[in-house]
Amino acid sequence: FPELVTRGDLEAKLGWDRMAWRRLNRRVEDAMTPDPFTVAPDDPLDKAVELMLHHKIGGIPVVEQQKVVGMITETDDFRAFVKVMSQLPAAAGH
């Protein structure tokens, strides 16, 4: 699978100073993460959540037939959690 660039990569490898990035004439490949963790569209959601929690990453590419077809993020996970929780019956006595 191709490499991936995230905000964390940019911060870790290039720092916060955007002007310095320009002066250094850095390229995208200078900040890419080689062989990122990925999930498939039909993988269980908890697989993505476990990878993100275990590896402390904020997003994972969704890959199908060697092509990125989407991205799942912490926000997506949280929205799915809220949706599931809202569909559960209210706890007795609460």
N, C-alpha and C positions, 0 to 999 in steps of 0.2 A: 504494500500500500504506500502511496506517496506520503511525503512529510506534511506536517501541519504547523501553522503559526498561530499562537494564541497571545493574548495580552500578557500573560505570565511569562511567555518566552521573551517578548520584547522587553519587559521590565528586567528580567534576570540577565539577559545577554547584552542589552543595549542601554539600559538605564532609562530614567524618566525624561532626560533632557532631549526634547525633540529637535532642537537646533543642532545638537551634537550629532544626531543621526544623520542629518543632512550634510554636515561638514565632513563626516566620516565616509560619506557616499556608500553607506551600507546597503546590502541587497536583502530581499526577503529570505533567501536561502541562508543568510547569516543567522537568522533567528528561528528557523524551523525546528520542530521536534521530529526526529526521525522515528519511524514506526510507531505512531500513536496508537493508543488503545482504540478499538472500534467496536461497534455493535451492528447487527443486521436489523432490517425493519421488522422481522418476525421474531426477534429475540424478546424474552420477557423483560418488562420494564425494570424489574429488580436486578437484572444483570447489569444494566447501565448504572443504576443507583449504587450497587456494590462496588463497581469499578471506580466510580467517582469518589465514593467515601474512602475506600481503601487507599487509593493513590492520590487523594486530595487534589482532584482536578475539577474544574467547573463545567466542562463540556466534553462530549465525545462525538466524533463523526459517525453518522449512520451510513454504512457502506453496503452496496448491493452490486455484485458482479464487478468488483474492483473500482466502482465509481461512487463518489460521495453523493448521496441522495438527500441528505439532511444533516441536522446537528441536534443533539439533545443536550439541554443545559440544566443547571440546578433549578432554574425557574420553571422549566417544563416539568421536572420531577415534582416540585412543590405544587404546581397546579394539578397534576394528576392525583397527588395525595389529598389535596383539599376536595377534589371532585369525589373521590372514593369515600372520604369521611362524611361528606354531606349526604351520601346515599345510604349510610348506615342508620339503623333505627337509633333513636335517642336512648341513652342508658337509663335504666329504671332508677327513679329517685333523683334525677338531675334535671 
